[in-house]
């Protein structure tokens, strides 16, 4: 359908009552009313009655009953599980533009970003994990004569999956697909700021598939109710993507309840190191700038710190400033816009507060203010902001801002760059641009981060694990590495001598 037709559909869909999905039924939320806002205009897109703690308990209990019944983990074949995941992928592909609109409207990301980066990848995620349903093997262990020892991979149980507001359906898919593929049941909690695409996908699934009651549950709730869910003894695993502080609370909740398994994909303060010998310096600048400022800087793995060797520093800075000043902020549904608004008012304020902090720590060379010209007057737009000569100890170089704010720091030697790069509490990703293969390998070996990108910042694929070190989280998403966190390993001894 045309964009105009799908936008018309979205207006009608947004007016319909939005409900919770618990135990195979759509039910009205028992909590407070919540307005989902359009950050480009400040207008209310949809009003949702949030789930309360009692409904969180009901969803967890329904998922637990489904898990105990073995209807999905044992009585459904692996081929049937794969068929379900592939059907979900098909539903996503058939509704790509509708899902992209519902992703873009409450988040503020460009519709083109949702159409190209987000929604198609969601379908690929379900297809990828459909292929793993019958390929995640146990093993035979080398033990003494007279015994056979082997391991089985079993579902961990009820998985509470908590997705953030920056990549709503993408992050939900990264959690739901491997959980279902390994035979688990799910309680999905999208961000209350951006629940729309996930709600629509659940509607499509409910309409198209005849799934066991309690297998998939959807809770749109606030932080306190989500916290209540993470202490439930009916929940056996929590997968959370979001802030480090909330991640710490989830770990505490696990220890104070049933020691549920926890996967955490948390914050980042990732460096991009640009050496003087960088091959095709202009292409490197273009790529690093794009990765940094796309999705209005609301990405955990973005390179928020550019460490630039002094011989290239002035040139790189001049190019970055030129590019930042040329960016057009505007309606994310418009083809002319190059950057949308920040997702919500709280995040807008947080970013502006950090910009004020940065003005006292370093040299502001681009942006540094809201963009409220013309049609942007009622939106949460912030100009791409660049600080130069940022000390490594500055707060804007140490703390996650999660917005379009870049810190740039010159360095002399590779050793100095390493010290600057590793001197944060985070360790999600790092980039290196150099023509020297020895330097590239040495940096990759010594950078304390979970993902290293050499000569192209931001390389992602479903067959490669995503995740960081230190306060950037626990465990991995994507690839085979995510499957371990959705299974438990059982060792079996057989005496035959």
C-alpha positions in Angstrom: 0.0 0.0 0.0 1.0 3.6 -0.4 2.4 5.6 2.5 -0.7 7.8 2.5 -2.9 4.7 2.8 -0.9 3.2 5.7 -0.8 6.6 7.5 -4.6 6.7 7.2 -4.8 3.2 8.5 -2.5 4.1 11.4 -4.7 7.0 12.4 -7.7 4.7 12.7 -5.7 2.0 14.5 -4.4 4.4 17.1 -7.9 5.5 18.0 -8.9 1.9 18.9 -8.6 0.8 22.6 -5.2 -0.7 23.4 -5.2 -3.7 25.7 -2.9 -6.1 27.4 -2.4 -9.6 26.1 -2.5 -12.2 28.9 -3.1 -15.9 28.7 -4.3 -15.7 25.1 -6.8 -12.9 25.8 -6.9 -9.2 25.2 -7.8 -7.5 28.5 -8.0 -3.9 29.5 -5.2 -2.6 31.6 -6.0 -2.2 35.3 -3.4 0.6 35.9 -3.3 4.3 35.2 -4.0 5.8 31.8 -0.8 6.6 29.8 -0.5 8.9 26.8 1.8 7.7 24.1 3.2 11.0 22.6 4.5 12.0 19.2 7.8 13.7 20.1 7.8 15.7 16.9 4.6 17.5 17.8 3.8 16.8 21.4 0.5 15.4 20.4 -1.0 12.3 21.9 -1.0 9.3 19.6 -2.9 6.9 21.8 -3.9 6.5 25.4 -3.3 3.2 27.0 -4.5 1.8 30.3 -1.2 0.4 31.7 -1.0 -3.1 33.3 -0.8 -3.1 37.1 1.2 -5.5 39.4 -1.7 -7.9 39.6 -1.7 -8.3 35.8 2.0 -8.7 35.8 1.5 -11.6 38.3 -1.3 -13.0 36.1 0.9 -12.9 33.0 3.8 -14.6 34.7 1.5 -17.2 36.2 -0.1 -17.9 32.7 3.4 -18.3 31.2 4.4 -20.6 34.0 1.3 -22.8 33.6 2.0 -23.0 29.8 5.7 -23.9 30.5 4.7 -26.6 33.1 2.2 -28.2 30.6 5.1 -28.9 28.2 2.7 -28.0 25.3 5.4 -25.8 23.7 8.6 -27.3 24.9 7.9 -31.0 24.4 4.5 -31.5 22.7 5.2 -29.1 19.9 7.9 -30.4 17.6 10.9 -28.3 16.7 9.7 -28.1 13.1 6.4 -26.7 14.4 8.3 -24.1 16.5 10.3 -23.1 13.4 7.1 -22.8 11.4 5.7 -20.4 14.0 8.8 -18.3 13.9 8.8 -18.2 10.1 5.1 -17.2 10.1 5.9 -14.3 12.4 8.7 -13.3 10.0 6.2 -13.4 7.2 3.7 -11.2 9.1 6.4 -8.6 9.7 7.4 -8.6 6.0 3.8 -8.2 4.9 3.3 -5.3 7.3 6.7 -3.6 7.1 5.4 -0.1 6.3 2.7 -0.2 9.0 5.1 -1.4 11.6 7.7 1.2 10.6 5.1 4.0 11.0 4.2 2.7 14.4 7.9 2.5 15.3 8.6 6.0 14.0 5.7 8.0 15.4 6.3 7.5 19.1 10.1 7.2 18.9 10.9 10.1 16.6 13.3 8.1 14.5 13.1 8.7 10.7 10.6 6.6 8.9 13.4 5.7 6.5 15.5 4.4 9.4 12.6 2.2 10.6 12.0 1.0 7.1 15.6 0.2 6.3 17.3 -0.5 9.6 14.7 -1.8 12.0 11.6 -3.7 10.7 13.2 -5.8 7.9 15.8 -7.0 10.4 13.1 -8.0 12.8 11.8 -10.5 10.1 15.4 -11.7 9.6 15.8 -12.3 13.4 12.7 -14.7 13.5 13.9 -16.5 10.4 17.4 -16.8 11.8 16.3 -18.4 15.1 13.8 -20.6 13.3 16.8 -22.3 11.8 18.2 -22.9 15.3 15.3 -24.9 16.7 16.9 -28.2 15.8 20.6 -27.3 15.8 21.5 -26.3 19.3 23.0 -29.6 20.5 24.0 -31.1 23.8 27.3 -33.0 23.9 28.9 -36.3 25.0 31.5 -35.8 27.8 34.7 -37.8 28.1 34.2 -39.9 31.3 35.6 -43.1 32.7 35.0 -46.5 31.2 31.6 -48.0 32.2 29.8 -44.7 32.0 28.2 -42.6 29.4 27.7 -38.9 30.2 25.8 -36.6 27.9 24.1 -33.2 28.2 20.7 -32.0 27.2 19.7 -28.4 26.5 16.4 -27.7 28.1 14.2 -24.5 28.1 15.0 -22.2 31.0 11.2 -21.6 31.5 9.3 -18.3 31.8 11.3 -15.4 30.2 10.5 -11.8 31.1 11.7 -9.7 28.2 12.1 -6.0 28.8 12.8 -3.9 25.7 13.9 -0.3 25.5 12.3 2.6 23.6 15.1 3.3 21.1 14.7 0.2 18.9 11.3 -1.1 20.1 10.4 -3.9 17.8 14.0 -4.8 16.9 14.9 -5.4 20.6 11.7 -7.2 21.2 12.4 -9.5 18.3 16.0 -10.2 19.5 14.5 -11.5 22.7 11.3 -13.2 21.7 12.7 -15.2 18.8 15.5 -17.1 20.6 13.2 -17.6 23.7 10.5 -19.3 21.6 13.1 -21.2 19.5 14.5 -22.9 22.6 11.0 -23.8 23.9 10.4 -21.1 26.5 7.3 -19.1 27.3 7.4 -15.3 27.2 6.2 -12.2 29.0 7.1 -9.3 26.8 7.4 -5.8 28.3 7.9 -3.0 25.7 8.7 0.5 26.8 5.5 2.4 27.6 6.9 5.3 25.5 7.1 3.1 22.3 4.7 0.1 22.6 2.8 0.5 19.4 4.7 -1.6 16.9 5.0 -4.5 19.4 1.3 -4.3 20.2 0.4 -4.4 16.5 2.7 -7.4 16.0 1.0 -9.3 18.8 -2.4 -8.5 17.2 -1.2 -10.0 13.9 0.2 -13.1 15.8 -3.1 -13.5 17.7 -5.1 -13.2 14.5 -2.9 -15.6 12.4 -1.6 -18.2 14.7 -3.4 -20.6 17.1 -0.8 -20.6 19.9 -1.1 -22.2 23.4 -2.6 -19.8 26.0 0.1 -18.3 28.0 2.9 -18.9 25.5 3.1 -15.2 24.6 2.0 -12.4 26.9 2.3 -8.7 26.4 2.4 -6.2 29.3 2.5 -2.5 28.7 3.4 -1.1 32.1 5.6 1.4 33.9 8.9 0.9 35.7 7.6 -0.1 39.1 5.3 -2.8 37.6 8.2 -4.1 35.5 10.3 -4.2 38.6 7.6 -6.2 40.3 7.7 -8.7 37.4 11.5 -9.2 37.8 11.0 -10.4 41.4 8.3 -13.0 40.5 9.1 -16.6 41.3 7.1 -17.6 38.3 9.8 -15.9 36.1 13.0 -17.9 35.5 14.9 -15.5 33.3 15.0 -11.8 32.7 16.5 -10.3 29.5 16.8 -6.5 29.8 18.1 -3.8 27.5 18.4 -0.4 29.0 20.3 1.7 31.6 23.1 0.3 33.8 21.3 1.5 36.9 18.2 -0.5 36.2 20.4 -3.5 35.3 21.9 -3.3 38.8 18.4 -3.4 40.3 17.4 -6.4 38.2 20.5 -8.3 39.5 19.5 -7.5 43.1 15.9 -8.6 42.4 17.3 -11.9 41.0 19.3 -12.5 44.2 16.3 -11.6 46.4 13.9 -13.9 44.6 14.6 -17.2 42.9 18.1 -16.5 41.5 16.6 -16.2 38.0 19.0 -16.0 35.1 19.7 -12.5 33.9 20.9 -11.1 30.5 21.8 -7.4 30.5 22.5 -5.2 27.5 23.3 -1.9 29.1 25.0 1.4 28.4 28.0 2.4 26.4 30.6 5.2 25.9 32.3 3.7 22.9 35.4 5.2 21.4 36.2 5.5 17.7 40.0 5.9 17.2 41.2 7.6 14.0 44.9 7.3 13.2 46.7 9.6 10.8 47.2 6.8 8.4 43.5 6.0 8.1 42.8 4.8 4.5 40.3 7.1 2.8 39.9 9.5 5.7 36.9 11.2 4.2 35.0 7.9 4.0 35.9 7.1 7.5 34.6 10.4 8.7 31.4 10.0 6.8 30.8 6.5 8.2 31.7 7.4 11.8 29.5 10.5 11.7 26.6 8.6 10.3 26.8 5.9 12.9 27.1 8.4 15.7 24.2 10.7 14.7 21.8 8.3 13.1 18.6 7.5 15.1 19.3 10.9 16.7 22.1 9.4 18.8 19.9 7.2 20.9 22.0 4.0 20.5 24.0 2.2 23.1 26.8 1.2 20.8 27.3 4.5 18.9 30.8 6.0 18.9 30.2 8.9 21.3 33.9 9.6 21.7 36.2 10.3 18.7 39.8 9.9 19.6 41.7 11.6 16.7 45.5 11.5 16.1 46.9 15.0 16.2 48.1 15.1 12.6 44.6 14.7 11.3 42.7 16.4 14.2 42.1 19.8 12.6 40.9 18.3 9.3 38.6 15.7 10.9 37.1 18.4 13.2 36.4 20.8 10.3 34.6 18.0 8.4 32.6 16.9 11.4 31.5 20.5 12.1 30.5 21.0 8.4 28.5 17.8 8.4 26.8 18.6 11.7 25.8 22.1 10.6 24.2 20.7 7.4 21.9 18.3 9.2 18.2 19.0 8.7 16.0 18.3 11.8 12.4 17.7 11.1 9.3 15.5 10.9 10.5 11.9 10.8 7.8 11.0 8.3 9.2 13.6 5.9 11.7 12.6 3.2 13.5 15.8 3.7 14.4 15.3 7.4 17.8 13.9 8.3 17.3 13.8 12.1 14.1 13.3 14.1 13.3 14.4 17.7 14.5 12.8 20.9 12.1 10.1 22.1 10.6 11.7 25.1 10.7 14.9 27.3 12.8 13.3 30.0 15.5 12.2 27.6 15.4 15.6 25.9 16.1 17.3 29.3 18.8 14.8 30.1 20.6 15.6 26.9 20.3 19.3 27.3 21.6 19.1 30.9 24.7 17.3 29.6 25.2 19.9 26.9 25.3 22.5 29.6 27.7 20.4 31.6 29.9 20.1 28.5 30.1 23.8 27.9 32.0 24.0 31.2 34.3 21.2 30.4 35.3 21.6 26.7 34.9 23.7 23.6 31.5 23.6 21.9 32.1 23.7 18.2 28.7 22.7 16.7 25.1 22.6 17.9 24.5 22.8 21.6 20.9 23.9 21.4 17.4 22.8 20.6 16.1 23.1 17.1 12.7 24.7 17.4 12.6 26.6 14.1 9.3 26.6 12.1 7.5 23.3 12.2 9.9 22.0 14.9 8.6 24.5 17.5 6.6 21.9 19.5 9.0 19.0 19.1 12.0 17.6 21.0 14.6 18.3 18.5 18.3 18.8 19.4 20.9 19.9 16.9 23.9 17.5 16.4 26.3 18.7 19.0 30.1 18.4 19.0 32.6 19.2 21.7 36.3 19.6 20.9 39.4 19.1 23.1 37.4 17.1 25.6 39.5 15.9 28.6 39.3 12.2 29.2 38.1 12.9 32.7 35.2 15.1 31.6 31.7 13.9 32.5 30.6 14.2 28.9 33.5 11.8 28.1 32.7 9.4 30.9 28.9 9.2 31.3 26.4 7.9 28.8 24.3 10.8 27.3 22.3 8.8 24.8 21.7 11.6 22.3 23.3 13.5 19.5 26.3 14.7 21.5 29.9 13.8 20.4 33.1 14.3 22.4 36.3 14.7 20.4 39.8 14.3 21.9 43.3 14.5 20.2 46.0 12.0 21.0 49.7 11.4 20.1 50.4 7.7 20.3 48.6 4.4 20.1 49.3 3.9 23.8 47.7 7.2 24.7 44.7 6.3 22.6 44.3 2.9 24.4 44.5 4.6 27.8 41.8 7.1 26.8 39.6 4.5 25.2 39.7 2.1 28.1 39.3 4.7 30.8 35.5 4.4 31.3 33.3 2.1 33.3 31.7 0.9 30.0 33.0 -1.6 27.5 30.4 -2.1 24.8 32.2 -1.4 21.5 35.2 0.4 20.0 36.3 1.3 16.5 39.8 1.7 15.0 40.7 3.3 11.7 44.3 2.6 10.5 46.2 1.3 7.5 48.7 -0.5 9.8 47.6 -4.1 10.3 49.9 -4.5 13.3 48.4 -1.5 15.0 44.9 -2.8 14.1 45.5 -6.2 15.8 47.3 -4.7 18.8 44.4 -2.3 19.4 41.8 -5.0 18.9 43.6 -7.2 21.4 43.9 -4.6 24.1 40.7 -2.6 23.8 38.5 -3.6 26.7 35.2 -3.8 24.8 32.9 -6.6 23.6 32.9 -5.6 19.9 35.7 -4.1 17.9 35.2 -2.6 14.5 38.3 -2.1 12.3 38.1 0.4 9.4 34.3 0.4 9.5 32.6 1.4 12.6 29.3 -0.5 13.2 29.4 -4.0 11.6 26.4 -6.1 12.7 25.1 -9.5 11.7 22.9 -12.0 13.3 25.6 -14.6 13.3 27.9 -12.4 15.4 27.3 -11.9 19.1 26.3 -8.4 20.4 27.2 -7.4 23.9 29.9 -5.7 26.0 32.1 -5.9 29.0 32.3 -4.1 32.4 29.1 -2.1 33.1 27.9 -2.5 29.6 26.2 -5.7 30.6 26.1 -9.5 31.0 25.8 -12.1 28.3 25.3 -11.8 24.5 22.5 -11.2 22.1 22.3 -12.5 18.6 24.1 -15.6 17.2 24.4 -19.0 18.8 25.8 -17.2 21.9 22.3 -15.9 22.9 20.9 -19.4 23.0 22.8 -20.5 26.1 20.9 -17.9 28.1 17.6 -19.3 27.0 18.5 -22.9 28.0 19.7 -24.8 31.0 22.2 -27.7 30.7 21.4 -31.0 32.2 24.0 -33.7 32.6 22.9 -37.4 32.4 25.0 -40.3 33.6 24.4 -43.9 32.4 26.3 -46.7 34.1 26.6 -49.7 31.7 29.7 -51.6 32.9 
